[in-house]
């Protein structure tokens, strides 16, 4: 059976991650409070930010920026989006 968490992004019980996404307290916090679906959605958004803003992950400022955007994304605050991006209509 899948591990369930109360997802802080979607505000409901959902399937959790299989392991923390990275080491340390922040990785553990994500593991305990973010669903697998929310993590996959964040990864997609993060990739778009990296590509559209030409970020280099070896740059500490870029990593700090992405960390801050991830925190906003999961907490429901307004987060940065790629300029000119229009989400698909359903």
mmCIF file of the C-alpha atoms, coordinates in Angstrom:
data_MODEL
# 
_entry.id   MODEL 
# 
loop_
_atom_site.group_PDB 
_atom_site.id 
_atom_site.type_symbol 
_atom_site.label_atom_id 
_atom_site.label_alt_id 
_atom_site.label_comp_id 
_atom_site.label_asym_id 
_atom_site.label_entity_id 
_atom_site.label_seq_id 
_atom_site.pdbx_PDB_ins_code 
_atom_site.Cartn_x 
_atom_site.Cartn_y 
_atom_site.Cartn_z 
_atom_site.occupancy 
_atom_site.B_iso_or_equiv 
_atom_site.pdbx_formal_charge 
_atom_site.auth_seq_id 
_atom_site.auth_comp_id 
_atom_site.auth_asym_id 
_atom_site.auth_atom_id 
_atom_site.pdbx_PDB_model_num 
ATOM 1  C CA . UNK A 1 1  ? 0.000  0.000  0.000   1.00 0.00 ? 1  UNK A CA 1 
ATOM 2  C CA . UNK A 1 2  ? 1.165  3.511  -0.809  1.00 0.00 ? 2  UNK A CA 1 
ATOM 3  C CA . UNK A 1 3  ? 2.237  5.918  1.889   1.00 0.00 ? 3  UNK A CA 1 
ATOM 4  C CA . UNK A 1 4  ? -0.322 8.702  2.278   1.00 0.00 ? 4  UNK A CA 1 
ATOM 5  C CA . UNK A 1 5  ? 0.335  12.315 3.314   1.00 0.00 ? 5  UNK A CA 1 
ATOM 6  C CA . UNK A 1 6  ? -1.834 15.366 3.759   1.00 0.00 ? 6  UNK A CA 1 
ATOM 7  C CA . UNK A 1 7  ? -0.538 17.418 0.835   1.00 0.00 ? 7  UNK A CA 1 
ATOM 8  C CA . UNK A 1 8  ? 0.070  21.055 1.730   1.00 0.00 ? 8  UNK A CA 1 
ATOM 9  C CA . UNK A 1 9  ? -0.225 22.045 -1.964  1.00 0.00 ? 9  UNK A CA 1 
ATOM 10 C CA . UNK A 1 10 ? -3.565 20.355 -2.717  1.00 0.00 ? 10 UNK A CA 1 
ATOM 11 C CA . UNK A 1 11 ? -4.970 20.310 0.847   1.00 0.00 ? 11 UNK A CA 1 
ATOM 12 C CA . UNK A 1 12 ? -6.027 16.660 0.831   1.00 0.00 ? 12 UNK A CA 1 
ATOM 13 C CA . UNK A 1 13 ? -4.790 13.139 1.575   1.00 0.00 ? 13 UNK A CA 1 
ATOM 14 C CA . UNK A 1 14 ? -2.740 11.917 -1.362  1.00 0.00 ? 14 UNK A CA 1 
ATOM 15 C CA . UNK A 1 15 ? -0.055 9.389  -2.176  1.00 0.00 ? 15 UNK A CA 1 
ATOM 16 C CA . UNK A 1 16 ? 3.285  10.457 -0.726  1.00 0.00 ? 16 UNK A CA 1 
ATOM 17 C CA . UNK A 1 17 ? 6.794  10.266 -2.098  1.00 0.00 ? 17 UNK A CA 1 
ATOM 18 C CA . UNK A 1 18 ? 8.711  7.005  -1.744  1.00 0.00 ? 18 UNK A CA 1 
ATOM 19 C CA . UNK A 1 19 ? 11.742 8.787  -0.236  1.00 0.00 ? 19 UNK A CA 1 
ATOM 20 C CA . UNK A 1 20 ? 12.841 12.332 0.577   1.00 0.00 ? 20 UNK A CA 1 
ATOM 21 C CA . UNK A 1 21 ? 13.665 14.124 -2.694  1.00 0.00 ? 21 UNK A CA 1 
ATOM 22 C CA . UNK A 1 22 ? 16.992 15.366 -1.333  1.00 0.00 ? 22 UNK A CA 1 
ATOM 23 C CA . UNK A 1 23 ? 18.965 15.163 1.916   1.00 0.00 ? 23 UNK A CA 1 
ATOM 24 C CA . UNK A 1 24 ? 18.539 17.333 4.986   1.00 0.00 ? 24 UNK A CA 1 
ATOM 25 C CA . UNK A 1 25 ? 15.656 18.910 6.867   1.00 0.00 ? 25 UNK A CA 1 
ATOM 26 C CA . UNK A 1 26 ? 14.061 20.492 3.775   1.00 0.00 ? 26 UNK A CA 1 
ATOM 27 C CA . UNK A 1 27 ? 13.998 17.147 1.977   1.00 0.00 ? 27 UNK A CA 1 
ATOM 28 C CA . UNK A 1 28 ? 12.393 15.550 5.038   1.00 0.00 ? 28 UNK A CA 1 
ATOM 29 C CA . UNK A 1 29 ? 9.799  18.344 5.243   1.00 0.00 ? 29 UNK A CA 1 
ATOM 30 C CA . UNK A 1 30 ? 8.853  17.796 1.582   1.00 0.00 ? 30 UNK A CA 1 
ATOM 31 C CA . UNK A 1 31 ? 8.701  14.028 2.155   1.00 0.00 ? 31 UNK A CA 1 
ATOM 32 C CA . UNK A 1 32 ? 6.301  14.455 5.076   1.00 0.00 ? 32 UNK A CA 1 
ATOM 33 C CA . UNK A 1 33 ? 4.049  17.206 3.642   1.00 0.00 ? 33 UNK A CA 1 
ATOM 34 C CA . UNK A 1 34 ? 4.016  17.048 -0.152  1.00 0.00 ? 34 UNK A CA 1 
ATOM 35 C CA . UNK A 1 35 ? 2.268  14.478 -2.324  1.00 0.00 ? 35 UNK A CA 1 
ATOM 36 C CA . UNK A 1 36 ? 3.907  12.610 -5.156  1.00 0.00 ? 36 UNK A CA 1 
ATOM 37 C CA . UNK A 1 37 ? 1.658  14.450 -7.644  1.00 0.00 ? 37 UNK A CA 1 
ATOM 38 C CA . UNK A 1 38 ? 2.534  17.872 -6.200  1.00 0.00 ? 38 UNK A CA 1 
ATOM 39 C CA . UNK A 1 39 ? 6.245  16.997 -6.402  1.00 0.00 ? 39 UNK A CA 1 
ATOM 40 C CA . UNK A 1 40 ? 5.902  15.937 -10.048 1.00 0.00 ? 40 UNK A CA 1 
ATOM 41 C CA . UNK A 1 41 ? 3.987  19.144 -10.799 1.00 0.00 ? 41 UNK A CA 1 
ATOM 42 C CA . UNK A 1 42 ? 6.715  21.204 -9.090  1.00 0.00 ? 42 UNK A CA 1 
ATOM 43 C CA . UNK A 1 43 ? 9.458  19.429 -11.053 1.00 0.00 ? 43 UNK A CA 1 
ATOM 44 C CA . UNK A 1 44 ? 7.714  20.329 -14.290 1.00 0.00 ? 44 UNK A CA 1 
ATOM 45 C CA . UNK A 1 45 ? 7.330  23.960 -13.203 1.00 0.00 ? 45 UNK A CA 1 
ATOM 46 C CA . UNK A 1 46 ? 10.924 24.094 -11.964 1.00 0.00 ? 46 UNK A CA 1 
ATOM 47 C CA . UNK A 1 47 ? 12.187 22.783 -15.311 1.00 0.00 ? 47 UNK A CA 1 
ATOM 48 C CA . UNK A 1 48 ? 10.252 25.515 -17.088 1.00 0.00 ? 48 UNK A CA 1 
ATOM 49 C CA . UNK A 1 49 ? 11.765 28.175 -14.800 1.00 0.00 ? 49 UNK A CA 1 
ATOM 50 C CA . UNK A 1 50 ? 15.283 26.819 -15.337 1.00 0.00 ? 50 UNK A CA 1 
ATOM 51 C CA . UNK A 1 51 ? 14.856 26.769 -19.110 1.00 0.00 ? 51 UNK A CA 1 
ATOM 52 C CA . UNK A 1 52 ? 13.011 30.049 -19.582 1.00 0.00 ? 52 UNK A CA 1 
ATOM 53 C CA . UNK A 1 53 ? 15.179 32.028 -17.171 1.00 0.00 ? 53 UNK A CA 1 
ATOM 54 C CA . UNK A 1 54 ? 18.420 30.313 -18.301 1.00 0.00 ? 54 UNK A CA 1 
ATOM 55 C CA . UNK A 1 55 ? 19.334 29.345 -14.740 1.00 0.00 ? 55 UNK A CA 1 
ATOM 56 C CA . UNK A 1 56 ? 22.502 27.449 -13.932 1.00 0.00 ? 56 UNK A CA 1 
ATOM 57 C CA . UNK A 1 57 ? 22.196 25.029 -11.030 1.00 0.00 ? 57 UNK A CA 1 
ATOM 58 C CA . UNK A 1 58 ? 25.873 25.505 -10.196 1.00 0.00 ? 58 UNK A CA 1 
ATOM 59 C CA . UNK A 1 59 ? 25.036 29.124 -9.320  1.00 0.00 ? 59 UNK A CA 1 
ATOM 60 C CA . UNK A 1 60 ? 24.153 29.385 -5.609  1.00 0.00 ? 60 UNK A CA 1 
ATOM 61 C CA . UNK A 1 61 ? 21.843 32.352 -6.317  1.00 0.00 ? 61 UNK A CA 1 
ATOM 62 C CA . UNK A 1 62 ? 19.857 30.265 -8.839  1.00 0.00 ? 62 UNK A CA 1 
ATOM 63 C CA . UNK A 1 63 ? 19.513 27.406 -6.346  1.00 0.00 ? 63 UNK A CA 1 
ATOM 64 C CA . UNK A 1 64 ? 18.379 29.840 -3.643  1.00 0.00 ? 64 UNK A CA 1 
ATOM 65 C CA . UNK A 1 65 ? 15.857 31.374 -6.049  1.00 0.00 ? 65 UNK A CA 1 
ATOM 66 C CA . UNK A 1 66 ? 14.434 27.927 -6.937  1.00 0.00 ? 66 UNK A CA 1 
ATOM 67 C CA . UNK A 1 67 ? 14.255 26.965 -3.244  1.00 0.00 ? 67 UNK A CA 1 
ATOM 68 C CA . UNK A 1 68 ? 12.256 30.103 -2.510  1.00 0.00 ? 68 UNK A CA 1 
ATOM 69 C CA . UNK A 1 69 ? 9.933  29.500 -5.455  1.00 0.00 ? 69 UNK A CA 1 
ATOM 70 C CA . UNK A 1 70 ? 9.424  25.885 -4.341  1.00 0.00 ? 70 UNK A CA 1 
ATOM 71 C CA . UNK A 1 71 ? 8.458  27.057 -0.857  1.00 0.00 ? 71 UNK A CA 1 
ATOM 72 C CA . UNK A 1 72 ? 5.946  29.506 -2.335  1.00 0.00 ? 72 UNK A CA 1 
ATOM 73 C CA . UNK A 1 73 ? 4.610  26.885 -4.765  1.00 0.00 ? 73 UNK A CA 1 
ATOM 74 C CA . UNK A 1 74 ? 3.842  24.368 -2.036  1.00 0.00 ? 74 UNK A CA 1 
ATOM 75 C CA . UNK A 1 75 ? 2.503  26.881 0.470   1.00 0.00 ? 75 UNK A CA 1 
ATOM 76 C CA . UNK A 1 76 ? -0.020 28.397 -1.926  1.00 0.00 ? 76 UNK A CA 1 
ATOM 77 C CA . UNK A 1 77 ? 1.647  31.803 -2.172  1.00 0.00 ? 77 UNK A CA 1 
ATOM 78 C CA . UNK A 1 78 ? 2.038  33.594 -5.486  1.00 0.00 ? 78 UNK A CA 1 
ATOM 79 C CA . UNK A 1 79 ? 5.070  32.056 -7.228  1.00 0.00 ? 79 UNK A CA 1 
ATOM 80 C CA . UNK A 1 80 ? 7.115  33.105 -10.226 1.00 0.00 ? 80 UNK A CA 1 
ATOM 81 C CA . UNK A 1 81 ? 6.131  31.898 -13.677 1.00 0.00 ? 81 UNK A CA 1 
ATOM 82 C CA . UNK A 1 82 ? 8.016  31.967 -16.928 1.00 0.00 ? 82 UNK A CA 1 
ATOM 83 C CA . UNK A 1 83 ? 7.395  35.212 -18.817 1.00 0.00 ? 83 UNK A CA 1 
ATOM 84 C CA . UNK A 1 84 ? 4.878  34.801 -21.598 1.00 0.00 ? 84 UNK A CA 1 
ATOM 85 C CA . UNK A 1 85 ? 3.757  31.345 -20.489 1.00 0.00 ? 85 UNK A CA 1 
ATOM 86 C CA . UNK A 1 86 ? 0.043  30.740 -20.890 1.00 0.00 ? 86 UNK A CA 1 
ATOM 87 C CA . UNK A 1 87 ? -1.253 27.570 -19.230 1.00 0.00 ? 87 UNK A CA 1 
ATOM 88 C CA . UNK A 1 88 ? -3.243 25.258 -21.516 1.00 0.00 ? 88 UNK A CA 1 
ATOM 89 C CA . UNK A 1 89 ? -7.004 25.554 -21.340 1.00 0.00 ? 89 UNK A CA 1 
ATOM 90 C CA . UNK A 1 90 ? -8.929 22.421 -20.494 1.00 0.00 ? 90 UNK A CA 1 
# 
